[in-house]
Amino acid sequence: MTQPNIASITFRSVVALMASWLLAANVWAAEPVDPKQETPHELIEEVTEVLFDVVQKYNGGSDNAEQYYDEIQGILEPVVDFEFIAKAVMGSHRSDASDEQVETFVQEFKRGLVTTYAKGIANYVDSEISIRPPSEDVADKRRVSVDQEVKHDGSTYRLSYTMAKNRSGEWKLINLVLDGVNLGRSFRSQFGQAAKKYDGDLDKVIDNWLDEM
């Protein structure tokens, strides 16, 4: 079987990640989630409910797209460790980057993920989502995998979220594995390829990151 390229894996992974958060529950919520008070499984369900409300509010971005993106980002920021993921994506190139370049890439990376999610939601409105309950108490764990299955248009996607507890006691999403494909590693490979393309010029890599996605 022909393997999909990194770009297609990345796009599919991001959309499946965000869409599955969106569609796993049927109850709408208006209150913000608290990453410190919820278990990883509860947190995903809570985020799902809030996102669902926002998507309905803005008709999937058809109404006031920029405000829609801003609200989606505001919901995801407390539970997705964009900074951790972005720095990991830079890999060994991070040591060659200035603090300013790292911060710029973190913001570009975040914007790319949020925009990709927001644009892709409508394609997954009929998906069937199930979350596997934890097999043990996770209260004392520092890192937990949350397994999920997404059925859409005759295809089944199996996802495993890596949730980590930070020093403040908050659970954060730091990685996703989709059908055996590690999202973090795929992005890191993509960054490395871009660095070669631009002869190690990190400013060009960062400036063109959204196009590379």
C-alpha positions in Angstrom: 0.0 0.0 0.0 1.3 3.5 -0.9 2.1 5.5 2.2 0.8 9.0 2.4 3.3 11.8 2.4 4.1 13.9 5.5 1.9 16.8 4.4 -1.2 14.6 4.0 -0.6 12.8 7.3 -0.2 16.2 9.1 -3.4 17.6 7.7 -5.5 14.5 8.3 -4.0 14.2 11.8 -4.9 17.8 12.8 -8.4 17.6 11.5 -9.1 14.2 13.0 -7.7 15.4 16.4 -9.8 18.5 16.6 -12.9 17.0 15.0 -12.9 14.2 17.4 -12.8 16.6 20.3 -15.6 18.5 18.8 -17.9 15.5 18.1 -17.4 13.2 21.0 -20.4 14.6 23.0 -23.8 15.9 22.3 -24.2 18.4 25.3 -23.4 22.1 24.8 -21.5 24.0 27.4 -20.8 27.6 28.1 -18.4 27.5 31.0 -14.6 27.3 30.3 -12.8 24.1 31.2 -10.4 23.7 34.1 -7.3 21.6 33.1 -6.4 21.3 36.8 -9.7 19.9 38.1 -10.5 17.4 35.4 -9.1 14.0 34.6 -7.6 13.7 31.0 -10.7 11.8 29.8 -13.1 14.3 31.4 -11.0 17.2 30.0 -11.4 16.0 26.4 -15.1 15.7 26.9 -15.4 19.1 28.5 -13.4 20.7 25.7 -15.6 18.9 23.2 -18.8 20.5 24.5 -17.4 24.0 24.5 -16.1 23.7 21.0 -19.4 22.4 19.7 -21.2 25.4 21.1 -18.7 27.8 19.3 -19.0 26.0 16.0 -22.7 26.3 16.1 -22.5 29.9 17.1 -20.4 30.9 14.1 -21.8 28.3 11.6 -18.5 26.6 11.2 -16.7 29.9 10.5 -19.1 31.1 7.8 -20.2 33.9 10.2 -17.3 36.2 11.3 -14.5 33.8 10.5 -11.8 35.8 12.4 -13.8 35.9 15.6 -14.5 32.2 15.1 -10.8 31.4 14.9 -10.1 33.6 17.9 -12.7 31.8 20.1 -11.5 28.4 19.0 -7.9 29.3 19.9 -9.1 30.7 23.3 -10.7 27.4 24.1 -7.7 25.2 23.0 -4.9 27.3 24.6 -5.6 26.1 28.2 -5.5 22.5 27.2 -3.1 22.2 24.3 0.6 22.8 25.1 1.3 24.6 21.9 4.7 25.8 23.1 5.9 22.4 24.2 4.8 20.8 20.9 6.3 23.6 18.7 9.7 23.5 20.4 9.7 19.7 20.0 8.9 20.1 16.3 11.9 22.3 15.8 14.0 19.4 17.1 17.8 19.9 16.9 17.2 23.2 15.0 15.9 24.8 18.2 19.5 25.1 19.5 20.4 27.2 16.4 17.4 29.5 16.9 17.2 32.7 18.8 14.6 33.2 21.5 12.7 35.5 19.1 12.7 32.9 16.4 11.4 30.2 18.8 8.6 32.5 20.0 7.7 33.4 16.4 7.5 29.8 15.4 5.4 28.9 18.4 2.9 31.5 17.4 2.9 30.4 13.7 2.6 26.8 14.7 -0.4 27.6 16.9 -2.1 29.7 14.3 -1.6 26.9 11.7 -3.2 24.2 13.9 -6.1 26.4 14.9 -6.9 27.5 11.4 -6.6 23.9 10.0 -9.0 22.7 12.7 -11.5 25.4 12.2 -11.7 24.9 8.5 -12.0 21.2 8.7 -14.7 20.7 11.2 -17.7 20.7 8.8 -16.3 17.6 7.0 -16.7 15.5 10.2 -20.2 16.4 11.5 -21.5 12.9 10.9 -18.7 11.0 12.5 -19.3 8.4 15.2 -16.9 9.0 18.2 -16.1 6.7 21.1 -13.6 7.2 24.0 -12.2 4.2 25.8 -12.6 4.7 29.5 -9.4 4.6 31.6 -8.3 1.1 32.7 -6.9 2.4 36.0 -6.9 5.4 38.3 -4.9 8.2 36.6 -4.9 10.6 39.6 -1.3 9.9 40.4 -0.1 9.7 36.8 2.0 12.4 35.2 1.4 11.2 31.6 -1.7 9.4 30.3 -2.8 8.1 26.9 -6.5 8.7 26.0 -7.6 6.3 23.3 -10.4 7.2 20.9 -12.0 5.8 17.8 -13.5 8.0 15.0 -15.7 6.4 12.3 -16.4 8.6 9.3 -17.5 7.8 5.7 -16.7 4.1 6.1 -13.3 4.7 7.5 -12.2 4.2 11.1 -9.4 6.3 12.7 -7.8 5.2 15.9 -6.3 8.0 17.9 -4.2 8.1 21.1 -3.8 11.4 22.8 -0.8 11.9 25.0 -1.8 14.1 28.0 0.8 15.3 30.4 0.4 17.0 33.8 2.5 20.2 34.1 4.1 21.6 37.3 0.9 23.6 38.0 -1.1 20.4 38.0 -2.8 21.1 34.7 -3.4 18.4 32.1 -2.2 19.4 28.6 -2.3 17.7 25.3 1.3 17.2 24.0 1.0 14.7 21.2 -1.3 12.6 19.1 -0.8 9.2 17.4 -3.3 8.6 14.6 -3.5 5.0 13.2 0.1 4.5 14.3 1.4 7.8 12.8 3.0 10.0 15.5 1.9 13.6 14.8 4.8 15.2 16.7 7.4 13.1 14.7 5.6 13.9 11.4 5.8 17.7 12.1 9.4 17.4 13.2 10.3 15.6 10.0 8.4 18.3 8.1 10.4 21.0 9.9 13.7 19.2 9.1 12.7 19.0 5.4 11.9 22.7 5.3 15.2 23.5 6.9 17.0 21.6 4.1 14.9 23.3 1.5 15.9 26.7 2.8 19.5 25.8 3.4 19.2 26.1 7.2 17.7 29.6 7.1 15.3 29.4 10.0 13.7 32.7 9.3 12.6 31.4 5.9 11.4 28.1 7.5 9.3 30.0 10.0 8.0 32.5 7.5 6.8 29.7 5.1 5.6 27.3 7.7 1.9 27.8 7.0 2.5 27.2 3.3 4.5 24.0 4.1 1.5 22.7 6.1 
